[in-house]
Amino acid sequence: MTSKADFTEQEWEVVREGPPIAGLMAATASSGGTFRESWALAKSFVAARQQHGESELLDALVAEKPHAKRYGSSEELKQHGLARLGEAVGLLEQKASTDEVEAYRRFTLAVAEHVAEAHKEGGTPISPEEREALDAIAETLNSPDR
C-alpha cells in the first residue's frame, strides 16, 4: 500500500490539492451557491473519512483539511487546476498501485460532482457550465497523455 511517506513534501502537496481543486473548479464553473458548494466540499472529505481503512493513501489524504492554492480567476483556476490534476495522477501512477490510482480518480471526481450538485442553477442539479467542468476534470484524470 502507498502512503504519504512515499512522496516528497512537494509531491504530496500536488496529490493533496487534487480533490479540492476539482471541487473549486466545479464551484466556480457557474455563479451562485458558493456557501453550499464550499460546504459540500468539506462534507465530501468528512464522508470519505468515514470510509476509513479502504485505502491508506486516501485515508492520509482526507485526514488533512482540504486545501488548494487560490487563483485570481476561474479561468486561471481551470488552466492551472487541470494541469495540477494531471500532475497528481502522473505522480500516483509512478508510486501507487493501479487500484489506488483509480480510487483517487473516483474520489476526486466524486468531490467535484458533489460540489456541482450542491446548488441548483436554472432549476437543474448541474448546470451546463458545471457539466463542462466535470467533463474536463474526468478527461484530465483519465487521460494517458498527461
Phi and psi in radians as a Rosetta constraint file:
Dihedral C 1 N 2 CA 2 C 2 CIRCULARHARMONIC -1.578 0.35
Dihedral N 2 CA 2 C 2 N 3 CIRCULARHARMONIC 2.461 0.35
Dihedral C 2 N 3 CA 3 C 3 CIRCULARHARMONIC -2.292 0.35
Dihedral N 3 CA 3 C 3 N 4 CIRCULARHARMONIC 3.057 0.35
Dihedral C 3 N 4 CA 4 C 4 CIRCULARHARMONIC -0.999 0.35
Dihedral N 4 CA 4 C 4 N 5 CIRCULARHARMONIC -0.590 0.35
Dihedral C 4 N 5 CA 5 C 5 CIRCULARHARMONIC -1.121 0.35
Dihedral N 5 CA 5 C 5 N 6 CIRCULARHARMONIC -0.285 0.35
Dihedral C 5 N 6 CA 6 C 6 CIRCULARHARMONIC -1.398 0.35
Dihedral N 6 CA 6 C 6 N 7 CIRCULARHARMONIC -0.071 0.35
Dihedral C 6 N 7 CA 7 C 7 CIRCULARHARMONIC -2.062 0.35
Dihedral N 7 CA 7 C 7 N 8 CIRCULARHARMONIC 2.604 0.35
Dihedral C 7 N 8 CA 8 C 8 CIRCULARHARMONIC -1.232 0.35
Dihedral N 8 CA 8 C 8 N 9 CIRCULARHARMONIC 2.935 0.35
Dihedral C 8 N 9 CA 9 C 9 CIRCULARHARMONIC -1.034 0.35
Dihedral N 9 CA 9 C 9 N 10 CIRCULARHARMONIC -0.743 0.35
Dihedral C 9 N 10 CA 10 C 10 CIRCULARHARMONIC -1.175 0.35
Dihedral N 10 CA 10 C 10 N 11 CIRCULARHARMONIC -0.718 0.35
Dihedral C 10 N 11 CA 11 C 11 CIRCULARHARMONIC -1.116 0.35
Dihedral N 11 CA 11 C 11 N 12 CIRCULARHARMONIC -0.754 0.35
Dihedral C 11 N 12 CA 12 C 12 CIRCULARHARMONIC -1.086 0.35
Dihedral N 12 CA 12 C 12 N 13 CIRCULARHARMONIC -0.674 0.35
Dihedral C 12 N 13 CA 13 C 13 CIRCULARHARMONIC -1.069 0.35
Dihedral N 13 CA 13 C 13 N 14 CIRCULARHARMONIC -0.692 0.35
Dihedral C 13 N 14 CA 14 C 14 CIRCULARHARMONIC -1.117 0.35
Dihedral N 14 CA 14 C 14 N 15 CIRCULARHARMONIC -0.824 0.35
Dihedral C 14 N 15 CA 15 C 15 CIRCULARHARMONIC -1.118 0.35
Dihedral N 15 CA 15 C 15 N 16 CIRCULARHARMONIC -0.749 0.35
Dihedral C 15 N 16 CA 16 C 16 CIRCULARHARMONIC -1.154 0.35
Dihedral N 16 CA 16 C 16 N 17 CIRCULARHARMONIC -0.589 0.35
Dihedral C 16 N 17 CA 17 C 17 CIRCULARHARMONIC -1.275 0.35
Dihedral N 17 CA 17 C 17 N 18 CIRCULARHARMONIC -0.370 0.35
Dihedral C 17 N 18 CA 18 C 18 CIRCULARHARMONIC -0.928 0.35
Dihedral N 18 CA 18 C 18 N 19 CIRCULARHARMONIC -1.038 0.35
Dihedral C 18 N 19 CA 19 C 19 CIRCULARHARMONIC -1.052 0.35
Dihedral N 19 CA 19 C 19 N 20 CIRCULARHARMONIC -0.787 0.35
Dihedral C 19 N 20 CA 20 C 20 CIRCULARHARMONIC -1.103 0.35
Dihedral N 20 CA 20 C 20 N 21 CIRCULARHARMONIC -0.646 0.35
Dihedral C 20 N 21 CA 21 C 21 CIRCULARHARMONIC -1.072 0.35
Dihedral N 21 CA 21 C 21 N 22 CIRCULARHARMONIC -0.773 0.35
Dihedral C 21 N 22 CA 22 C 22 CIRCULARHARMONIC -1.063 0.35
Dihedral N 22 CA 22 C 22 N 23 CIRCULARHARMONIC -0.732 0.35
Dihedral C 22 N 23 CA 23 C 23 CIRCULARHARMONIC -1.101 0.35
Dihedral N 23 CA 23 C 23 N 24 CIRCULARHARMONIC -0.748 0.35
Dihedral C 23 N 24 CA 24 C 24 CIRCULARHARMONIC -1.146 0.35
Dihedral N 24 CA 24 C 24 N 25 CIRCULARHARMONIC -0.633 0.35
Dihedral C 24 N 25 CA 25 C 25 CIRCULARHARMONIC -1.100 0.35
Dihedral N 25 CA 25 C 25 N 26 CIRCULARHARMONIC -0.725 0.35
Dihedral C 25 N 26 CA 26 C 26 CIRCULARHARMONIC -1.157 0.35
Dihedral N 26 CA 26 C 26 N 27 CIRCULARHARMONIC -0.703 0.35
Dihedral C 26 N 27 CA 27 C 27 CIRCULARHARMONIC -1.150 0.35
Dihedral N 27 CA 27 C 27 N 28 CIRCULARHARMONIC -0.603 0.35
Dihedral C 27 N 28 CA 28 C 28 CIRCULARHARMONIC -1.651 0.35
Dihedral N 28 CA 28 C 28 N 29 CIRCULARHARMONIC -0.012 0.35
Dihedral C 28 N 29 CA 29 C 29 CIRCULARHARMONIC -1.129 0.35
Dihedral N 29 CA 29 C 29 N 30 CIRCULARHARMONIC -0.578 0.35
Dihedral C 29 N 30 CA 30 C 30 CIRCULARHARMONIC -2.477 0.35
Dihedral N 30 CA 30 C 30 N 31 CIRCULARHARMONIC 2.832 0.35
Dihedral C 30 N 31 CA 31 C 31 CIRCULARHARMONIC -1.394 0.35
Dihedral N 31 CA 31 C 31 N 32 CIRCULARHARMONIC 2.769 0.35
Dihedral C 31 N 32 CA 32 C 32 CIRCULARHARMONIC 1.588 0.35
Dihedral N 32 CA 32 C 32 N 33 CIRCULARHARMONIC 2.728 0.35
Dihedral C 32 N 33 CA 33 C 33 CIRCULARHARMONIC 1.322 0.35
Dihedral N 33 CA 33 C 33 N 34 CIRCULARHARMONIC 0.300 0.35
Dihedral C 33 N 34 CA 34 C 34 CIRCULARHARMONIC -0.964 0.35
Dihedral N 34 CA 34 C 34 N 35 CIRCULARHARMONIC -0.774 0.35
Dihedral C 34 N 35 CA 35 C 35 CIRCULARHARMONIC -1.110 0.35
Dihedral N 35 CA 35 C 35 N 36 CIRCULARHARMONIC -0.859 0.35
Dihedral C 35 N 36 CA 36 C 36 CIRCULARHARMONIC -1.061 0.35
Dihedral N 36 CA 36 C 36 N 37 CIRCULARHARMONIC -0.702 0.35
Dihedral C 36 N 37 CA 37 C 37 CIRCULARHARMONIC -1.228 0.35
Dihedral N 37 CA 37 C 37 N 38 CIRCULARHARMONIC -0.649 0.35
Dihedral C 37 N 38 CA 38 C 38 CIRCULARHARMONIC -1.122 0.35
Dihedral N 38 CA 38 C 38 N 39 CIRCULARHARMONIC -0.732 0.35
Dihedral C 38 N 39 CA 39 C 39 CIRCULARHARMONIC -1.103 0.35
Dihedral N 39 CA 39 C 39 N 40 CIRCULARHARMONIC -0.715 0.35
Dihedral C 39 N 40 CA 40 C 40 CIRCULARHARMONIC -1.093 0.35
Dihedral N 40 CA 40 C 40 N 41 CIRCULARHARMONIC -0.650 0.35
Dihedral C 40 N 41 CA 41 C 41 CIRCULARHARMONIC -1.077 0.35
Dihedral N 41 CA 41 C 41 N 42 CIRCULARHARMONIC -0.855 0.35
Dihedral C 41 N 42 CA 42 C 42 CIRCULARHARMONIC -1.094 0.35
Dihedral N 42 CA 42 C 42 N 43 CIRCULARHARMONIC -0.738 0.35
Dihedral C 42 N 43 CA 43 C 43 CIRCULARHARMONIC -1.111 0.35
Dihedral N 43 CA 43 C 43 N 44 CIRCULARHARMONIC -0.555 0.35
Dihedral C 43 N 44 CA 44 C 44 CIRCULARHARMONIC -1.073 0.35
Dihedral N 44 CA 44 C 44 N 45 CIRCULARHARMONIC -0.698 0.35
Dihedral C 44 N 45 CA 45 C 45 CIRCULARHARMONIC -1.243 0.35
Dihedral N 45 CA 45 C 45 N 46 CIRCULARHARMONIC -0.691 0.35
Dihedral C 45 N 46 CA 46 C 46 CIRCULARHARMONIC -1.071 0.35
Dihedral N 46 CA 46 C 46 N 47 CIRCULARHARMONIC -0.806 0.35
Dihedral C 46 N 47 CA 47 C 47 CIRCULARHARMONIC -1.078 0.35
Dihedral N 47 CA 47 C 47 N 48 CIRCULARHARMONIC -0.692 0.35
Dihedral C 47 N 48 CA 48 C 48 CIRCULARHARMONIC -1.175 0.35
Dihedral N 48 CA 48 C 48 N 49 CIRCULARHARMONIC -0.597 0.35
Dihedral C 48 N 49 CA 49 C 49 CIRCULARHARMONIC -1.080 0.35
Dihedral N 49 CA 49 C 49 N 50 CIRCULARHARMONIC -0.547 0.35
Dihedral C 49 N 50 CA 50 C 50 CIRCULARHARMONIC -1.261 0.35
Dihedral N 50 CA 50 C 50 N 51 CIRCULARHARMONIC -0.292 0.35
Dihedral C 50 N 51 CA 51 C 51 CIRCULARHARMONIC -1.563 0.35
Dihedral N 51 CA 51 C 51 N 52 CIRCULARHARMONIC 0.268 0.35
Dihedral C 51 N 52 CA 52 C 52 CIRCULARHARMONIC -0.759 0.35
Dihedral N 52 CA 52 C 52 N 53 CIRCULARHARMONIC 2.364 0.35
Dihedral C 52 N 53 CA 53 C 53 CIRCULARHARMONIC 1.815 0.35
Dihedral N 53 CA 53 C 53 N 54 CIRCULARHARMONIC -0.242 0.35
Dihedral C 53 N 54 CA 54 C 54 CIRCULARHARMONIC -1.317 0.35
Dihedral N 54 CA 54 C 54 N 55 CIRCULARHARMONIC -0.533 0.35
Dihedral C 54 N 55 CA 55 C 55 CIRCULARHARMONIC -2.664 0.35
Dihedral N 55 CA 55 C 55 N 56 CIRCULARHARMONIC 2.141 0.35
Dihedral C 55 N 56 CA 56 C 56 CIRCULARHARMONIC -1.053 0.35
Dihedral N 56 CA 56 C 56 N 57 CIRCULARHARMONIC -0.664 0.35
Dihedral C 56 N 57 CA 57 C 57 CIRCULARHARMONIC -1.102 0.35
Dihedral N 57 CA 57 C 57 N 58 CIRCULARHARMONIC -0.885 0.35
Dihedral C 57 N 58 CA 58 C 58 CIRCULARHARMONIC -1.170 0.35
Dihedral N 58 CA 58 C 58 N 59 CIRCULARHARMONIC -0.606 0.35
Dihedral C 58 N 59 CA 59 C 59 CIRCULARHARMONIC -1.042 0.35
Dihedral N 59 CA 59 C 59 N 60 CIRCULARHARMONIC -0.775 0.35
Dihedral C 59 N 60 CA 60 C 60 CIRCULARHARMONIC -1.147 0.35
Dihedral N 60 CA 60 C 60 N 61 CIRCULARHARMONIC -0.681 0.35
Dihedral C 60 N 61 CA 61 C 61 CIRCULARHARMONIC -1.099 0.35
Dihedral N 61 CA 61 C 61 N 62 CIRCULARHARMONIC -0.852 0.35
Dihedral C 61 N 62 CA 62 C 62 CIRCULARHARMONIC -1.445 0.35
Dihedral N 62 CA 62 C 62 N 63 CIRCULARHARMONIC -0.176 0.35
Dihedral C 62 N 63 CA 63 C 63 CIRCULARHARMONIC -1.237 0.35
Dihedral N 63 CA 63 C 63 N 64 CIRCULARHARMONIC -0.369 0.35
Dihedral C 63 N 64 CA 64 C 64 CIRCULARHARMONIC -1.689 0.35
Dihedral N 64 CA 64 C 64 N 65 CIRCULARHARMONIC 2.665 0.35
Dihedral C 64 N 65 CA 65 C 65 CIRCULARHARMONIC -1.124 0.35
Dihedral N 65 CA 65 C 65 N 66 CIRCULARHARMONIC 2.356 0.35
Dihedral C 65 N 66 CA 66 C 66 CIRCULARHARMONIC -1.026 0.35
Dihedral N 66 CA 66 C 66 N 67 CIRCULARHARMONIC 2.287 0.35
Dihedral C 66 N 67 CA 67 C 67 CIRCULARHARMONIC -2.553 0.35
Dihedral N 67 CA 67 C 67 N 68 CIRCULARHARMONIC 2.406 0.35
Dihedral C 67 N 68 CA 68 C 68 CIRCULARHARMONIC -2.547 0.35
Dihedral N 68 CA 68 C 68 N 69 CIRCULARHARMONIC 2.615 0.35
Dihedral C 68 N 69 CA 69 C 69 CIRCULARHARMONIC -1.032 0.35
Dihedral N 69 CA 69 C 69 N 70 CIRCULARHARMONIC 2.552 0.35
Dihedral C 69 N 70 CA 70 C 70 CIRCULARHARMONIC -1.543 0.35
Dihedral N 70 CA 70 C 70 N 71 CIRCULARHARMONIC 2.488 0.35
Dihedral C 70 N 71 CA 71 C 71 CIRCULARHARMONIC -2.096 0.35
Dihedral N 71 CA 71 C 71 N 72 CIRCULARHARMONIC 2.724 0.35
Dihedral C 71 N 72 CA 72 C 72 CIRCULARHARMONIC -1.290 0.35
Dihedral N 72 CA 72 C 72 N 73 CIRCULARHARMONIC -0.382 0.35
Dihedral C 72 N 73 CA 73 C 73 CIRCULARHARMONIC -2.672 0.35
Dihedral N 73 CA 73 C 73 N 74 CIRCULARHARMONIC 2.861 0.35
Dihedral C 73 N 74 CA 74 C 74 CIRCULARHARMONIC -1.169 0.35
Dihedral N 74 CA 74 C 74 N 75 CIRCULARHARMONIC -0.537 0.35
Dihedral C 74 N 75 CA 75 C 75 CIRCULARHARMONIC -1.179 0.35
Dihedral N 75 CA 75 C 75 N 76 CIRCULARHARMONIC -0.728 0.35
Dihedral C 75 N 76 CA 76 C 76 CIRCULARHARMONIC -1.128 0.35
Dihedral N 76 CA 76 C 76 N 77 CIRCULARHARMONIC -0.723 0.35
Dihedral C 76 N 77 CA 77 C 77 CIRCULARHARMONIC -1.043 0.35
Dihedral N 77 CA 77 C 77 N 78 CIRCULARHARMONIC -0.795 0.35
Dihedral C 77 N 78 CA 78 C 78 CIRCULARHARMONIC -1.072 0.35
Dihedral N 78 CA 78 C 78 N 79 CIRCULARHARMONIC -0.858 0.35
Dihedral C 78 N 79 CA 79 C 79 CIRCULARHARMONIC -1.092 0.35
Dihedral N 79 CA 79 C 79 N 80 CIRCULARHARMONIC -0.933 0.35
Dihedral C 79 N 80 CA 80 C 80 CIRCULARHARMONIC -1.296 0.35
Dihedral N 80 CA 80 C 80 N 81 CIRCULARHARMONIC -0.599 0.35
Dihedral C 80 N 81 CA 81 C 81 CIRCULARHARMONIC -1.097 0.35
Dihedral N 81 CA 81 C 81 N 82 CIRCULARHARMONIC -0.792 0.35
Dihedral C 81 N 82 CA 82 C 82 CIRCULARHARMONIC -1.108 0.35
Dihedral N 82 CA 82 C 82 N 83 CIRCULARHARMONIC -0.678 0.35
Dihedral C 82 N 83 CA 83 C 83 CIRCULARHARMONIC -1.109 0.35
Dihedral N 83 CA 83 C 83 N 84 CIRCULARHARMONIC -0.731 0.35
Dihedral C 83 N 84 CA 84 C 84 CIRCULARHARMONIC -1.144 0.35
Dihedral N 84 CA 84 C 84 N 85 CIRCULARHARMONIC -0.700 0.35
Dihedral C 84 N 85 CA 85 C 85 CIRCULARHARMONIC -1.072 0.35
Dihedral N 85 CA 85 C 85 N 86 CIRCULARHARMONIC -0.772 0.35
Dihedral C 85 N 86 CA 86 C 86 CIRCULARHARMONIC -1.084 0.35
Dihedral N 86 CA 86 C 86 N 87 CIRCULARHARMONIC -0.701 0.35
Dihedral C 86 N 87 CA 87 C 87 CIRCULARHARMONIC -1.130 0.35
Dihedral N 87 CA 87 C 87 N 88 CIRCULARHARMONIC -0.736 0.35
Dihedral C 87 N 88 CA 88 C 88 CIRCULARHARMONIC -1.089 0.35
Dihedral N 88 CA 88 C 88 N 89 CIRCULARHARMONIC -0.815 0.35
Dihedral C 88 N 89 CA 89 C 89 CIRCULARHARMONIC -1.142 0.35
Dihedral N 89 CA 89 C 89 N 90 CIRCULARHARMONIC -0.669 0.35
Dihedral C 89 N 90 CA 90 C 90 CIRCULARHARMONIC -1.049 0.35
Dihedral N 90 CA 90 C 90 N 91 CIRCULARHARMONIC -0.755 0.35
Dihedral C 90 N 91 CA 91 C 91 CIRCULARHARMONIC -1.094 0.35
Dihedral N 91 CA 91 C 91 N 92 CIRCULARHARMONIC -0.773 0.35
Dihedral C 91 N 92 CA 92 C 92 CIRCULARHARMONIC -1.124 0.35
Dihedral N 92 CA 92 C 92 N 93 CIRCULARHARMONIC -0.671 0.35
Dihedral C 92 N 93 CA 93 C 93 CIRCULARHARMONIC -1.103 0.35
Dihedral N 93 CA 93 C 93 N 94 CIRCULARHARMONIC -0.481 0.35
Dihedral C 93 N 94 CA 94 C 94 CIRCULARHARMONIC -1.385 0.35
Dihedral N 94 CA 94 C 94 N 95 CIRCULARHARMONIC -0.567 0.35
Dihedral C 94 N 95 CA 95 C 95 CIRCULARHARMONIC -2.030 0.35
Dihedral N 95 CA 95 C 95 N 96 CIRCULARHARMONIC -0.332 0.35
Dihedral C 95 N 96 CA 96 C 96 CIRCULARHARMONIC -1.946 0.35
Dihedral N 96 CA 96 C 96 N 97 CIRCULARHARMONIC 2.896 0.35
Dihedral C 96 N 97 CA 97 C 97 CIRCULARHARMONIC -1.283 0.35
Dihedral N 97 CA 97 C 97 N 98 CIRCULARHARMONIC 2.843 0.35
Dihedral C 97 N 98 CA 98 C 98 CIRCULARHARMONIC -1.009 0.35
Dihedral N 98 CA 98 C 98 N 99 CIRCULARHARMONIC -0.717 0.35
Dihedral C 98 N 99 CA 99 C 99 CIRCULARHARMONIC -1.124 0.35
Dihedral N 99 CA 99 C 99 N 100 CIRCULARHARMONIC -0.679 0.35
Dihedral C 99 N 100 CA 100 C 100 CIRCULARHARMONIC -1.198 0.35
Dihedral N 100 CA 100 C 100 N 101 CIRCULARHARMONIC -0.678 0.35
Dihedral C 100 N 101 CA 101 C 101 CIRCULARHARMONIC -1.110 0.35
Dihedral N 101 CA 101 C 101 N 102 CIRCULARHARMONIC -0.767 0.35
Dihedral C 101 N 102 CA 102 C 102 CIRCULARHARMONIC -1.136 0.35
Dihedral N 102 CA 102 C 102 N 103 CIRCULARHARMONIC -0.678 0.35
Dihedral C 102 N 103 CA 103 C 103 CIRCULARHARMONIC -1.113 0.35
Dihedral N 103 CA 103 C 103 N 104 CIRCULARHARMONIC -0.696 0.35
Dihedral C 103 N 104 CA 104 C 104 CIRCULARHARMONIC -1.106 0.35
Dihedral N 104 CA 104 C 104 N 105 CIRCULARHARMONIC -0.794 0.35
Dihedral C 104 N 105 CA 105 C 105 CIRCULARHARMONIC -1.025 0.35
Dihedral N 105 CA 105 C 105 N 106 CIRCULARHARMONIC -0.850 0.35
Dihedral C 105 N 106 CA 106 C 106 CIRCULARHARMONIC -1.067 0.35
Dihedral N 106 CA 106 C 106 N 107 CIRCULARHARMONIC -0.794 0.35
Dihedral C 106 N 107 CA 107 C 107 CIRCULARHARMONIC -1.097 0.35
Dihedral N 107 CA 107 C 107 N 108 CIRCULARHARMONIC -0.799 0.35
Dihedral C 107 N 108 CA 108 C 108 CIRCULARHARMONIC -1.078 0.35
Dihedral N 108 CA 108 C 108 N 109 CIRCULARHARMONIC -0.787 0.35
Dihedral C 108 N 109 CA 109 C 109 CIRCULARHARMONIC -1.185 0.35
Dihedral N 109 CA 109 C 109 N 110 CIRCULARHARMONIC -0.647 0.35
Dihedral C 109 N 110 CA 110 C 110 CIRCULARHARMONIC -1.116 0.35
Dihedral N 110 CA 110 C 110 N 111 CIRCULARHARMONIC -0.676 0.35
Dihedral C 110 N 111 CA 111 C 111 CIRCULARHARMONIC -1.054 0.35
Dihedral N 111 CA 111 C 111 N 112 CIRCULARHARMONIC -0.854 0.35
Dihedral C 111 N 112 CA 112 C 112 CIRCULARHARMONIC -1.074 0.35
Dihedral N 112 CA 112 C 112 N 113 CIRCULARHARMONIC -0.745 0.35
Dihedral C 112 N 113 CA 113 C 113 CIRCULARHARMONIC -1.136 0.35
Dihedral N 113 CA 113 C 113 N 114 CIRCULARHARMONIC -0.735 0.35
Dihedral C 113 N 114 CA 114 C 114 CIRCULARHARMONIC -1.080 0.35
Dihedral N 114 CA 114 C 114 N 115 CIRCULARHARMONIC -0.725 0.35
Dihedral C 114 N 115 CA 115 C 115 CIRCULARHARMONIC -1.132 0.35
Dihedral N 115 CA 115 C 115 N 116 CIRCULARHARMONIC -0.798 0.35
Dihedral C 115 N 116 CA 116 C 116 CIRCULARHARMONIC -1.070 0.35
Dihedral N 116 CA 116 C 116 N 117 CIRCULARHARMONIC -0.618 0.35
Dihedral C 116 N 117 CA 117 C 117 CIRCULARHARMONIC -1.413 0.35
Dihedral N 117 CA 117 C 117 N 118 CIRCULARHARMONIC -0.131 0.35
Dihedral C 117 N 118 CA 118 C 118 CIRCULARHARMONIC -1.226 0.35
Dihedral N 118 CA 118 C 118 N 119 CIRCULARHARMONIC -0.431 0.35
Dihedral C 118 N 119 CA 119 C 119 CIRCULARHARMONIC -2.409 0.35
Dihedral N 119 CA 119 C 119 N 120 CIRCULARHARMONIC 2.142 0.35
Dihedral C 119 N 120 CA 120 C 120 CIRCULARHARMONIC -1.394 0.35
Dihedral N 120 CA 120 C 120 N 121 CIRCULARHARMONIC 2.247 0.35
Dihedral C 120 N 121 CA 121 C 121 CIRCULARHARMONIC -1.925 0.35
Dihedral N 121 CA 121 C 121 N 122 CIRCULARHARMONIC 2.185 0.35
Dihedral C 121 N 122 CA 122 C 122 CIRCULARHARMONIC 1.120 0.35
Dihedral N 122 CA 122 C 122 N 123 CIRCULARHARMONIC 0.479 0.35
Dihedral C 122 N 123 CA 123 C 123 CIRCULARHARMONIC 1.394 0.35
Dihedral N 123 CA 123 C 123 N 124 CIRCULARHARMONIC 0.041 0.35
Dihedral C 123 N 124 CA 124 C 124 CIRCULARHARMONIC -1.936 0.35
Dihedral N 124 CA 124 C 124 N 125 CIRCULARHARMONIC 2.566 0.35
Dihedral C 124 N 125 CA 125 C 125 CIRCULARHARMONIC -1.080 0.35
Dihedral N 125 CA 125 C 125 N 126 CIRCULARHARMONIC -0.621 0.35
Dihedral C 125 N 126 CA 126 C 126 CIRCULARHARMONIC -2.319 0.35
Dihedral N 126 CA 126 C 126 N 127 CIRCULARHARMONIC 2.136 0.35
Dihedral C 126 N 127 CA 127 C 127 CIRCULARHARMONIC -1.257 0.35
Dihedral N 127 CA 127 C 127 N 128 CIRCULARHARMONIC 2.830 0.35
Dihedral C 127 N 128 CA 128 C 128 CIRCULARHARMONIC -1.022 0.35
Dihedral N 128 CA 128 C 128 N 129 CIRCULARHARMONIC -0.635 0.35
Dihedral C 128 N 129 CA 129 C 129 CIRCULARHARMONIC -1.164 0.35
Dihedral N 129 CA 129 C 129 N 130 CIRCULARHARMONIC -0.693 0.35
Dihedral C 129 N 130 CA 130 C 130 CIRCULARHARMONIC -1.178 0.35
Dihedral N 130 CA 130 C 130 N 131 CIRCULARHARMONIC -0.694 0.35
Dihedral C 130 N 131 CA 131 C 131 CIRCULARHARMONIC -1.051 0.35
Dihedral N 131 CA 131 C 131 N 132 CIRCULARHARMONIC -0.732 0.35
Dihedral C 131 N 132 CA 132 C 132 CIRCULARHARMONIC -1.074 0.35
Dihedral N 132 CA 132 C 132 N 133 CIRCULARHARMONIC -0.754 0.35
Dihedral C 132 N 133 CA 133 C 133 CIRCULARHARMONIC -1.110 0.35
Dihedral N 133 CA 133 C 133 N 134 CIRCULARHARMONIC -0.777 0.35
Dihedral C 133 N 134 CA 134 C 134 CIRCULARHARMONIC -1.080 0.35
Dihedral N 134 CA 134 C 134 N 135 CIRCULARHARMONIC -0.703 0.35
Dihedral C 134 N 135 CA 135 C 135 CIRCULARHARMONIC -1.121 0.35
Dihedral N 135 CA 135 C 135 N 136 CIRCULARHARMONIC -0.717 0.35
Dihedral C 135 N 136 CA 136 C 136 CIRCULARHARMONIC -1.145 0.35
Dihedral N 136 CA 136 C 136 N 137 CIRCULARHARMONIC -0.706 0.35
Dihedral C 136 N 137 CA 137 C 137 CIRCULARHARMONIC -1.099 0.35
Dihedral N 137 CA 137 C 137 N 138 CIRCULARHARMONIC -0.859 0.35
Dihedral C 137 N 138 CA 138 C 138 CIRCULARHARMONIC -1.048 0.35
Dihedral N 138 CA 138 C 138 N 139 CIRCULARHARMONIC -0.752 0.35
Dihedral C 138 N 139 CA 139 C 139 CIRCULARHARMONIC -1.081 0.35
Dihedral N 139 CA 139 C 139 N 140 CIRCULARHARMONIC -0.764 0.35
Dihedral C 139 N 140 CA 140 C 140 CIRCULARHARMONIC -1.142 0.35
Dihedral N 140 CA 140 C 140 N 141 CIRCULARHARMONIC -0.771 0.35
Dihedral C 140 N 141 CA 141 C 141 CIRCULARHARMONIC -1.111 0.35
Dihedral N 141 CA 141 C 141 N 142 CIRCULARHARMONIC -0.538 0.35
Dihedral C 141 N 142 CA 142 C 142 CIRCULARHARMONIC -1.826 0.35
Dihedral N 142 CA 142 C 142 N 143 CIRCULARHARMONIC -0.016 0.35
Dihedral C 142 N 143 CA 143 C 143 CIRCULARHARMONIC -1.335 0.35
Dihedral N 143 CA 143 C 143 N 144 CIRCULARHARMONIC 2.267 0.35
Dihedral C 143 N 144 CA 144 C 144 CIRCULARHARMONIC -1.382 0.35
Dihedral N 144 CA 144 C 144 N 145 CIRCULARHARMONIC -0.147 0.35
Dihedral C 144 N 145 CA 145 C 145 CIRCULARHARMONIC -1.747 0.35
Dihedral N 145 CA 145 C 145 N 146 CIRCULARHARMONIC 0.804 0.35
